[in-house]
Every structure is written in C-alpha cells, then in structure tokens.
Amino acid sequence: MRKLLWCSIDNDDSLDLDQLTLAEPMSEERIRVMVAIADVDAVVKQSSEIDKHAAQNTTSVYTAAAVFPMLPDELSTGLTSLNADSDRMAIVVEMAIDRDGVIQKSEIFRALVRNQAKLAYNSLAEWLEGHGPLPKEATEVKGLDENLKLQDQAAGRMKNFRHEQGALDFTTSQARPIFDGDTLSELRNEVKNRAKDIIEDFMIGANGVTARFLTSHNFPSFRRIVRTPKRWSRIVEIAAEHGFKLPGEPDSKSLQEYLTWSKKNDPDRIQDLSLSIIKLLGPGEYAVGMPGEPVAGHFGLAVQSYSHSTAPNRRFPDLITHRLLKAALSGKGYPYTPEDLVALAAHCTEQENDAKKVERQVGKSAAALLLEHRIGEKFNAIVTGASDKGTWVRLLTVPVEGRVVDGYRGLDVGNRIRVELIDTDVWRGYIDFRRIT
C-alpha cells in the first residue's frame, strides 16, 4: 500500500508520527477512510528491555520546556515514526462511511505504507477553510488536494453522526508556549480547526473499530472510559443559570444540545462553558473489557466500546491494544493474562495522571514567568475548580490558571469573577489572585 496517497497531519513541530490517513470514493456516496497506525510492536517486542522501559513510562510527557518520550528518540522519531518518504509497517483500520456518517463496514489488517506528505494542522486548516494556499508539501503530490477534501468531507459526516448520538463537542483552546530562541516569549491560544477535526474524527472512529473487533473475536480489550459524571447536578445548575433545562439524570445527548444552544446564543462564553463542563465531567481512565463482561463506556463520546489504539509511539495502552489485535488477526492466544491487563490498566491510569500533573506544573511555571511583572493587574476570570484543596480560576484574556487565595468563599465551577494578580512564584508555579467582584 506504499503508493497510496497517505499523509500525516499533526503539529508543525511533531516528530513522533503515529498515524497516516487517506480517503477514497466508493459507490452510493460512501467514502472509504483508512488510518495507518505505526506498528511499534514490529520493533519493540513484548517483554524486551525497551518494552519494559515503555511499560514503566506508559506515556510521553509534553512540557513547555521539553518532550520526555515514552520510547527512545531513535525509535519514536525514527524507526517507528511514520516519517515522510519512508516505508514503514503499519496496522491499517479501514472504514466505509455512508452519507449519514455511519461506519457501515470495517476491516483491520497489516500493511507496508509510505508517508507521501507531512502536513501541519494550522496551514492545512487555513486551506480547508479558504484562508490560505494548499500547503507546499501537498502541492508536490498529485491528487492529494482532492484526497484531503474527501477526508474533510468524511470527517464532517462522522462528526455530525457522533453529535446526533450525544457525543460532546467542546469549544476549547490550548496554551502553546512560544519561544524566542531559548527565551519564553508568550503563551499563544491554539484553537480547534478543521484539520484537527479530521484527525479527531478518524481516530475516534478507528478506536471504536478496534474495541469492537477485539470483542467480536472474544478477546479482552484495553478500554478508555469516562464514567458518568458525579457532579451532574452542578452541570444542571450552570445550564439553569443560562436559561436551559437539563434532565436530572446524566444524559450526554441533552448536554450536547445545551452546548449547541449555548454556542449559538452566547458564543462569547462558549469556551468558558466548555472548560467548566470538562472539569465537572472528570478524568478518563483505563479499564479491561473481558469477553462477555460489562464495562463502562465513554460518556463524553457517547460510545460503549472505545480503546486507545492510534498513538503507540506516545501511549503504552495503544501498544497493548496492537498486540491484542495482532494476536486476534493471527489466531494466537492472548498476549497478556487478564490479571496482567488489570494491573496495567491501573498503572497506565496512574502514570497518565502523573504525566498530566507534570505538564500542568511546567505550564504553570511558564505562565508565572510571563506574569511576574504584572502584579497588581486586574483580569476577568472563570472558576475552573472548587474543593477543599482550593479554588482555581482561568483568565479570559490570557491562557493562564491560578489560585484564588483571598475571597474564594462561596465560589463554584463556572462562576465568572474579576480578580487581581497579587503574587507569582516561578519555581513552584504559583499564580495567586484576589477576588475583586
């Protein structure tokens, strides 16, 4: 499959390329979508020393200062990365998407692939949205422009179908550190765009296919779950404050209707609302789905079967899933015992939580560094966390989060307030605010 129009779409500075995508027209307005995922297991053998190293890390850690890869760079950005103009072994997930965005048919198989063009989210999105030229890398590959349009069309269908089923569509931004040489110069808001949507929708589709494939072959699956939110009552309160009524029991479809309504009626506040709801939904975790046994689904995606499988260079759970897939494809036995999988699920969840803490901590230090000369300034903010451990706010004009150390009583997630910056500590990543109104 090396001559097909495979391309990678990722951040402009990404070096660990996990997946390639392409789309082809089919009969009856259907679109064939294929996702080729790096076959890391072909190089990193189970129980090898490198595998043990990866199993201990379980995830790559991306901070403002540096990347700490799960696998050595020689692998994650070299031998097991789907680099441009390089032949690589891959696991391919093929999906037939109908006009309504439904995956009518799917297959999983191994193949040799070749990345024809390394593309970046932002430049591709500018072209898809009519604001810029086709990226240079794409112009050099005949027919890739039409292929990208077809990928965009297929992703749009899949996205619409997911939302009809109750999948949540959050409007969010992410603070990306910008350096001038070795000096941090600013934190820039990175927002979702159509190129990111292509990858998101294709990856969600592929992850669902892998989970269902393993179940259909009576294999255990390494699931990614988000449980029913414990703080649903607070989400109901926030909706009521905006004039929207949600049911008393958690319902993702109703919540998506509220998000759509809010985006239309109060677009200036949709990012704040999305952030509040994400916090209230709670974190994801890993769990094992054994054949014939019930397992929790993914509330945010409104799906019952979901396994991380599309980033094996960056996440150990994806490598576990690939080994399960390859065993099922070849008719072999389980590569892991159920007891091993349960222990790995707990370990991966714990390590992921620790990695996120590190990423947040370094991000806080970067933000504190940028704000240390702005003591006394006042900002509009939204409360993003409220518990016995403290009350936290995110500024609306600067992508920064800090703690309210004065005037926090009575605040809850989703409240909009005005704060004054009173202190920063770069080393500890502390940013302290006083509530004004």
BAVEXKOL-745076 format. One record per residue (C-alpha): residue number from 1; x, z, y. Coordinates in pm, whole numbers. Example, Ala and Ser with C-alpha at 12.3 -4.5 7.8 and 13.67 -1.06 7.14 Angstrom:
BEGIN
+-----+--------+--------+--------+
! num !      u !      w !      v !
+-----+--------+--------+--------+
!   1 !   1230 !    780 !   -450 !
!   2 !   1367 !    714 !   -106 !
+-----+--------+--------+--------+
***
This chain:
BEGIN
+-----+--------+--------+--------+
! num !      u !      w !      v !
+-----+--------+--------+--------+
!   1 !      0 !      0 !      0 !
!   2 !    305 !    -32 !    225 !
!   3 !    183 !   -345 !    406 !
!   4 !   -146 !   -196 !    524 !
!   5 !   -192 !   -106 !    892 !
!   6 !   -107 !    261 !    857 !
!   7 !    -31 !    454 !   1176 !
!   8 !     36 !    815 !   1270 !
!   9 !   -146 !    979 !   1562 !
!  10 !     -2 !   1310 !   1677 !
!  11 !    153 !   1487 !   1975 !
!  12 !    415 !   1280 !   2154 !
!  13 !    688 !   1526 !   2054 !
!  14 !    579 !   1576 !   1691 !
!  15 !    847 !   1511 !   1432 !
!  16 !    678 !   1653 !   1119 !
!  17 !    426 !   1378 !   1049 !
!  18 !    182 !   1480 !    777 !
!  19 !    -75 !   1201 !    770 !
!  20 !   -137 !    833 !    836 !
!  21 !   -476 !    672 !    891 !
!  22 !   -641 !    332 !    881 !
!  23 !   -988 !    178 !    866 !
!  24 !  -1125 !   -142 !    712 !
!  25 !  -1469 !   -306 !    743 !
!  26 !  -1696 !   -308 !    439 !
!  27 !  -2034 !   -461 !    362 !
!  28 !  -2363 !   -322 !    502 !
!  29 !  -2195 !   -189 !    819 !
!  30 !  -1988 !     57 !    620 !
!  31 !  -1630 !    141 !    712 !
!  32 !  -1356 !    230 !    466 !
!  33 !  -1140 !    511 !    603 !
!  34 !   -814 !    602 !    435 !
!  35 !   -599 !    906 !    505 !
!  36 !   -250 !    907 !    354 !
!  37 !   -103 !   1257 !    333 !
!  38 !    266 !   1326 !    276 !
!  39 !    334 !   1404 !    -91 !
!  40 !    559 !   1700 !    -19 !
!  41 !    529 !   1814 !   -382 !
!  42 !    715 !   1500 !   -490 !
!  43 !   1024 !   1650 !   -326 !
!  44 !    954 !   2024 !   -320 !
!  45 !    899 !   2120 !   -682 !
!  46 !    691 !   2424 !   -771 !
!  47 !    897 !   2744 !   -819 !
!  48 !   1212 !   2582 !   -677 !
!  49 !   1415 !   2781 !   -426 !
!  50 !   1280 !   2571 !   -138 !
!  51 !    927 !   2623 !   -268 !
!  52 !    982 !   2999 !   -276 !
!  53 !   1108 !   2979 !     82 !
!  54 !    797 !   2786 !    187 !
!  55 !    570 !   3027 !     -3 !
!  56 !    719 !   3316 !    190 !
!  57 !    673 !   3144 !    528 !
!  58 !    337 !   2977 !    439 !
!  59 !    318 !   2807 !    782 !
!  60 !    524 !   2653 !   1058 !
!  61 !    523 !   2852 !   1381 !
!  62 !    495 !   2659 !   1708 !
!  63 !    600 !   2853 !   2018 !
!  64 !    670 !   2755 !   2377 !
!  65 !   1040 !   2813 !   2318 !
!  66 !   1099 !   2667 !   1971 !
!  67 !    946 !   2550 !   1644 !
!  68 !   1011 !   2754 !   1330 !
!  69 !    932 !   2515 !   1043 !
!  70 !    791 !   2621 !    708 !
!  71 !   1029 !   2379 !    538 !
!  72 !   1385 !   2292 !    646 !
!  73 !   1402 !   2020 !    913 !
!  74 !   1583 !   1790 !    669 !
!  75 !   1254 !   1778 !    477 !
!  76 !    970 !   1839 !    725 !
!  77 !   1102 !   1593 !    984 !
!  78 !   1295 !   1376 !    738 !
!  79 !   1237 !   1317 !    368 !
!  80 !    878 !   1446 !    354 !
!  81 !    768 !   1330 !    700 !
!  82 !    573 !   1003 !    723 !
!  83 !    816 !    860 !    977 !
!  84 !    781 !    515 !   1130 !
!  85 !    925 !    225 !    929 !
!  86 !    993 !    445 !    626 !
!  87 !    848 !    419 !    275 !
!  88 !    700 !    748 !    157 !
!  89 !    500 !    879 !   -137 !
!  90 !    154 !    997 !    -35 !
!  91 !   -176 !   1127 !   -162 !
!  92 !   -449 !    899 !    -29 !
!  93 !   -806 !   1008 !     38 !
!  94 !  -1036 !    706 !     64 !
!  95 !  -1385 !    744 !    213 !
!  96 !  -1669 !    494 !    255 !
!  97 !  -1856 !    583 !    577 !
!  98 !  -2208 !    445 !    626 !
!  99 !  -2375 !    371 !    960 !
! 100 !  -2502 !    731 !    980 !
! 101 !  -2158 !    886 !    931 !
! 102 !  -2224 !    995 !    573 !
! 103 !  -1939 !    977 !    322 !
! 104 !  -2114 !    766 !     58 !
! 105 !  -1821 !    740 !   -180 !
! 106 !  -1471 !    881 !   -202 !
! 107 !  -1157 !    847 !   -412 !
! 108 !   -823 !   1025 !   -430 !
! 109 !   -507 !    861 !   -561 !
! 110 !   -130 !    848 !   -518 !
! 111 !     42 !    560 !   -339 !
! 112 !    355 !    440 !   -164 !
! 113 !    285 !    392 !    209 !
! 114 !    469 !    291 !    526 !
! 115 !    401 !    407 !    882 !
! 116 !    372 !     90 !   1092 !
! 117 !    340 !    269 !   1429 !
! 118 !    399 !    622 !   1557 !
! 119 !    131 !    681 !   1822 !
! 120 !     66 !    973 !   2058 !
! 121 !   -271 !   1132 !   2132 !
! 122 !   -274 !   1103 !   2509 !
! 123 !   -158 !    742 !   2551 !
! 124 !   -388 !    623 !   2272 !
! 125 !   -682 !    813 !   2420 !
! 126 !   -624 !    654 !   2761 !
! 127 !   -656 !    311 !   2600 !
! 128 !   -960 !    402 !   2388 !
! 129 !  -1132 !    546 !   2694 !
! 130 !  -1048 !    243 !   2911 !
! 131 !   -799 !    416 !   3139 !
! 132 !   -470 !    265 !   3024 !
! 133 !   -299 !    -10 !   2824 !
! 134 !   -261 !    -26 !   2449 !
! 135 !     44 !    184 !   2358 !
! 136 !    358 !    -27 !   2322 !
! 137 !    407 !     76 !   1958 !
! 138 !     61 !    -59 !   1873 !
! 139 !    116 !   -391 !   2054 !
! 140 !    406 !   -464 !   1818 !
! 141 !    183 !   -452 !   1507 !
! 142 !    -56 !   -745 !   1469 !
! 143 !   -418 !   -636 !   1424 !
! 144 !   -356 !   -267 !   1488 !
! 145 !   -563 !   -271 !   1807 !
! 146 !   -878 !   -374 !   1620 !
! 147 !   -797 !   -128 !   1343 !
! 148 !   -776 !    156 !   1595 !
! 149 !  -1111 !     56 !   1743 !
! 150 !  -1261 !     67 !   1394 !
! 151 !  -1105 !    410 !   1333 !
! 152 !  -1260 !    529 !   1659 !
! 153 !  -1599 !    392 !   1553 !
! 154 !  -1584 !    557 !   1211 !
! 155 !  -1477 !    890 !   1360 !
! 156 !  -1765 !    877 !   1605 !
! 157 !  -2012 !    826 !   1321 !
! 158 !  -1864 !   1115 !   1123 !
! 159 !  -1867 !   1343 !   1426 !
! 160 !  -2233 !   1269 !   1504 !
! 161 !  -2336 !   1335 !   1145 !
! 162 !  -2147 !   1665 !   1133 !
! 163 !  -2315 !   1784 !   1450 !
! 164 !  -2656 !   1689 !   1313 !
! 165 !  -2577 !   1919 !   1020 !
! 166 !  -2482 !   2206 !   1252 !
! 167 !  -2105 !   2166 !   1292 !
! 168 !  -1994 !   2325 !   1618 !
! 169 !  -1842 !   2108 !   1892 !
! 170 !  -1642 !   2325 !   2128 !
! 171 !  -1512 !   2206 !   2464 !
! 172 !  -1173 !   2372 !   2486 !
! 173 !   -829 !   2329 !   2636 !
! 174 !   -488 !   2448 !   2524 !
! 175 !   -200 !   2561 !   2742 !
! 176 !    105 !   2345 !   2678 !
! 177 !    441 !   2461 !   2819 !
! 178 !    623 !   2204 !   3032 !
! 179 !    999 !   2237 !   3066 !
! 180 !   1236 !   2101 !   3330 !
! 181 !   1548 !   2096 !   3116 !
! 182 !   1567 !   2447 !   2974 !
! 183 !   1352 !   2594 !   3251 !
! 184 !    980 !   2656 !   3204 !
! 185 !    810 !   2486 !   3500 !
! 186 !    437 !   2507 !   3426 !
! 187 !    160 !   2555 !   3172 !
! 188 !    -50 !   2240 !   3152 !
! 189 !   -404 !   2230 !   3016 !
! 190 !   -433 !   1993 !   2720 !
! 191 !   -794 !   1892 !   2655 !
! 192 !   -959 !   1717 !   2361 !
! 193 !   -980 !   1339 !   2372 !
! 194 !  -1095 !   1052 !   2153 !
! 195 !   -760 !   1010 !   1980 !
! 196 !   -763 !   1377 !   1881 !
! 197 !  -1123 !   1332 !   1768 !
! 198 !  -1016 !   1055 !   1528 !
! 199 !   -770 !   1283 !   1355 !
! 200 !  -1002 !   1584 !   1361 !
! 201 !  -1296 !   1398 !   1210 !
! 202 !  -1087 !   1218 !    947 !
! 203 !   -910 !   1539 !    846 !
! 204 !  -1236 !   1734 !    819 !
! 205 !  -1375 !   1456 !    602 !
! 206 !  -1065 !   1446 !    380 !
! 207 !  -1057 !   1825 !    343 !
! 208 !  -1417 !   1825 !    226 !
! 209 !  -1349 !   1544 !    -21 !
! 210 !  -1054 !   1732 !   -176 !
! 211 !  -1256 !   2051 !   -222 !
! 212 !  -1545 !   1866 !   -386 !
! 213 !  -1306 !   1663 !   -603 !
! 214 !  -1150 !   1979 !   -746 !
! 215 !  -1491 !   2134 !   -808 !
! 216 !  -1614 !   1821 !   -986 !
! 217 !  -1309 !   1835 !  -1214 !
! 218 !  -1366 !   2204 !  -1296 !
! 219 !  -1052 !   2303 !  -1110 !
! 220 !  -1009 !   2603 !   -882 !
! 221 !   -982 !   2523 !   -513 !
! 222 !   -792 !   2692 !   -233 !
! 223 !  -1067 !   2717 !     28 !
! 224 !  -1057 !   2758 !    404 !
! 225 !  -1357 !   2969 !    504 !
! 226 !  -1509 !   3111 !    821 !
! 227 !  -1763 !   3376 !    735 !
! 228 !  -2099 !   3427 !    904 !
! 229 !  -2019 !   3590 !   1241 !
! 230 !  -2064 !   3966 !   1258 !
! 231 !  -2119 !   3957 !   1636 !
! 232 !  -2403 !   3706 !   1629 !
! 233 !  -2615 !   3945 !   1837 !
! 234 !  -2369 !   3911 !   2127 !
! 235 !  -2384 !   3530 !   2100 !
! 236 !  -2764 !   3560 !   2120 !
! 237 !  -2727 !   3777 !   2432 !
! 238 !  -2496 !   3525 !   2601 !
! 239 !  -2742 !   3243 !   2528 !
! 240 !  -3030 !   3450 !   2667 !
! 241 !  -2832 !   3513 !   2987 !
! 242 !  -2820 !   3135 !   3032 !
! 243 !  -3189 !   3086 !   2952 !
! 244 !  -3155 !   2966 !   2592 !
! 245 !  -3313 !   3137 !   2292 !
! 246 !  -3119 !   3157 !   1965 !
! 247 !  -3266 !   3289 !   1638 !
! 248 !  -3195 !   3647 !   1537 !
! 249 !  -3006 !   3540 !   1224 !
! 250 !  -2685 !   3332 !   1237 !
! 251 !  -2759 !   2960 !   1237 !
! 252 !  -2487 !   2706 !   1316 !
! 253 !  -2730 !   2421 !   1388 !
! 254 !  -2910 !   2624 !   1655 !
! 255 !  -2575 !   2728 !   1800 !
! 256 !  -2466 !   2364 !   1826 !
! 257 !  -2794 !   2282 !   2002 !
! 258 !  -2711 !   2557 !   2252 !
! 259 !  -2360 !   2416 !   2306 !
! 260 !  -2502 !   2067 !   2364 !
! 261 !  -2764 !   2206 !   2603 !
! 262 !  -2501 !   2402 !   2794 !
! 263 !  -2266 !   2104 !   2822 !
! 264 !  -2548 !   1905 !   2981 !
! 265 !  -2694 !   2176 !   3206 !
! 266 !  -2383 !   2375 !   3301 !
! 267 !  -2077 !   2151 !   3245 !
! 268 !  -1851 !   2356 !   3473 !
! 269 !  -1881 !   2659 !   3244 !
! 270 !  -1878 !   2495 !   2902 !
! 271 !  -1509 !   2571 !   2840 !
! 272 !  -1566 !   2938 !   2923 !
! 273 !  -1867 !   2948 !   2693 !
! 274 !  -1679 !   2774 !   2410 !
! 275 !  -1393 !   3022 !   2437 !
! 276 !  -1630 !   3320 !   2426 !
! 277 !  -1812 !   3192 !   2117 !
! 278 !  -1488 !   3109 !   1935 !
! 279 !  -1375 !   3468 !   1989 !
! 280 !  -1707 !   3605 !   1864 !
! 281 !  -1713 !   3384 !   1552 !
! 282 !  -1398 !   3549 !   1425 !
! 283 !  -1094 !   3406 !   1244 !
! 284 !  -1074 !   3185 !    939 !
! 285 !   -919 !   3293 !    611 !
! 286 !   -819 !   3156 !    273 !
! 287 !  -1016 !   3222 !    -44 !
! 288 !  -1019 !   3093 !   -400 !
! 289 !  -1313 !   2897 !   -534 !
! 290 !  -1323 !   2921 !   -913 !
! 291 !  -1535 !   2676 !  -1115 !
! 292 !  -1894 !   2797 !  -1139 !
! 293 !  -1844 !   3087 !   -899 !
! 294 !  -1991 !   3110 !   -546 !
! 295 !  -1757 !   3114 !   -246 !
! 296 !  -1825 !   3150 !    126 !
! 297 !  -1841 !   2831 !    333 !
! 298 !  -1709 !   2736 !    676 !
! 299 !  -1965 !   2848 !    936 !
! 300 !  -1807 !   2656 !   1225 !
! 301 !  -1802 !   2326 !   1035 !
! 302 !  -2137 !   2387 !    864 !
! 303 !  -1992 !   2295 !    524 !
! 304 !  -1980 !   2482 !    195 !
! 305 !  -1675 !   2311 !     43 !
! 306 !  -1360 !   2287 !    251 !
! 307 !   -991 !   2301 !    156 !
! 308 !   -690 !   2254 !    381 !
! 309 !   -505 !   1953 !    240 !
! 310 !   -382 !   1732 !    526 !
! 311 !    -73 !   1915 !    658 !
! 312 !    157 !   2004 !    364 !
! 313 !    471 !   1995 !    580 !
! 314 !    325 !   2266 !    801 !
! 315 !     96 !   2475 !    576 !
! 316 !    162 !   2606 !    227 !
! 317 !   -212 !   2614 !    135 !
! 318 !   -212 !   2234 !    169 !
! 319 !     82 !   2208 !    -71 !
! 320 !   -107 !   2430 !   -318 !
! 321 !   -409 !   2200 !   -290 !
! 322 !   -191 !   1894 !   -354 !
! 323 !    -57 !   2047 !   -674 !
! 324 !   -410 !   2120 !   -789 !
! 325 !   -515 !   1763 !   -703 !
! 326 !   -223 !   1605 !   -887 !
! 327 !   -288 !   1817 !  -1196 !
! 328 !   -655 !   1717 !  -1193 !
! 329 !   -567 !   1349 !  -1145 !
! 330 !   -323 !   1351 !  -1437 !
! 331 !   -541 !   1559 !  -1670 !
! 332 !   -300 !   1851 !  -1681 !
! 333 !   -379 !   2221 !  -1675 !
! 334 !   -394 !   2449 !  -1374 !
! 335 !    -55 !   2471 !  -1196 !
! 336 !   -142 !   2826 !  -1083 !
! 337 !   -324 !   3110 !  -1257 !
! 338 !   -641 !   3241 !  -1090 !
! 339 !   -458 !   3567 !  -1023 !
! 340 !   -173 !   3381 !   -853 !
! 341 !   -418 !   3189 !   -634 !
! 342 !   -598 !   3506 !   -523 !
! 343 !   -267 !   3668 !   -431 !
! 344 !   -152 !   3355 !   -248 !
! 345 !   -478 !   3337 !    -53 !
! 346 !   -433 !   3691 !     76 !
! 347 !    -66 !   3627 !    156 !
! 348 !   -135 !   3298 !    337 !
! 349 !   -408 !   3459 !    547 !
! 350 !   -180 !   3746 !    642 !
! 351 !    112 !   3517 !    726 !
! 352 !   -111 !   3287 !    932 !
! 353 !   -239 !   3582 !   1133 !
! 354 !    118 !   3698 !   1192 !
! 355 !    224 !   3347 !   1298 !
! 356 !    -60 !   3327 !   1548 !
! 357 !     44 !   3664 !   1690 !
! 358 !    397 !   3532 !   1742 !
! 359 !    266 !   3215 !   1906 !
! 360 !     41 !   3417 !   2133 !
! 361 !    317 !   3664 !   2217 !
! 362 !    563 !   3392 !   2319 !
! 363 !    284 !   3221 !   2511 !
! 364 !    212 !   3544 !   2695 !
! 365 !    579 !   3584 !   2786 !
! 366 !    583 !   3227 !   2918 !
! 367 !    270 !   3296 !   3123 !
! 368 !    412 !   3624 !   3253 !
! 369 !    726 !   3439 !   3362 !
! 370 !    521 !   3189 !   3562 !
! 371 !    307 !   3462 !   3723 !
! 372 !    571 !   3722 !   3803 !
! 373 !    596 !   3602 !   4165 !
! 374 !    217 !   3603 !   4218 !
! 375 !    148 !   3978 !   4212 !
! 376 !   -147 !   4061 !   4435 !
! 377 !   -321 !   3723 !   4400 !
! 378 !   -688 !   3717 !   4303 !
! 379 !   -844 !   3497 !   4034 !
! 380 !  -1178 !   3416 !   3876 !
! 381 !  -1177 !   3506 !   3506 !
! 382 !  -1388 !   3533 !   3191 !
! 383 !  -1377 !   3822 !   2944 !
! 384 !  -1242 !   3698 !   2610 !
! 385 !  -1207 !   4026 !   2423 !
! 386 !  -1353 !   4376 !   2447 !
! 387 !  -1282 !   4652 !   2196 !
! 388 !  -1127 !   4995 !   2159 !
! 389 !   -787 !   4823 !   2180 !
! 390 !   -852 !   4689 !   2529 !
! 391 !  -1036 !   4434 !   2741 !
! 392 !   -890 !   4089 !   2792 !
! 393 !   -965 !   3808 !   3035 !
! 394 !   -867 !   3444 !   3071 !
! 395 !   -814 !   3298 !   3417 !
! 396 !  -1026 !   2997 !   3503 !
! 397 !   -774 !   2809 !   3717 !
! 398 !   -454 !   2890 !   3524 !
! 399 !   -446 !   2881 !   3139 !
! 400 !   -339 !   3245 !   3116 !
! 401 !   -482 !   3551 !   2938 !
! 402 !   -412 !   3913 !   3030 !
! 403 !   -543 !   4267 !   3005 !
! 404 !   -780 !   4445 !   3242 !
! 405 !   -623 !   4788 !   3292 !
! 406 !   -846 !   4903 !   3578 !
! 407 !  -1225 !   4859 !   3598 !
! 408 !  -1286 !   4741 !   3243 !
! 409 !  -1571 !   4977 !   3153 !
! 410 !  -1897 !   4801 !   3071 !
! 411 !  -1738 !   4459 !   3024 !
! 412 !  -1808 !   4241 !   2720 !
! 413 !  -1707 !   3900 !   2592 !
! 414 !  -1848 !   3623 !   2810 !
! 415 !  -1873 !   3822 !   3135 !
! 416 !  -1738 !   3637 !   3440 !
! 417 !  -1549 !   3856 !   3685 !
! 418 !  -1290 !   3842 !   3962 !
! 419 !   -955 !   4010 !   3907 !
! 420 !   -633 !   4088 !   4090 !
! 421 !   -291 !   4046 !   3928 !
! 422 !   -114 !   4382 !   3952 !
! 423 !    181 !   4361 !   3711 !
! 424 !    374 !   4142 !   3467 !
! 425 !    638 !   4214 !   3203 !
! 426 !    805 !   3900 !   3072 !
! 427 !    991 !   4072 !   2787 !
! 428 !    677 !   4231 !   2643 !
! 429 !    444 !   3951 !   2750 !
! 430 !    223 !   4183 !   2954 !
! 431 !     -4 !   4049 !   3227 !
! 432 !   -217 !   4322 !   3385 !
! 433 !   -523 !   4279 !   3606 !
! 434 !   -751 !   4499 !   3810 !
! 435 !  -1121 !   4417 !   3819 !
! 436 !  -1248 !   4347 !   4171 !
! 437 !  -1608 !   4236 !   4111 !
+-----+--------+--------+--------+
***
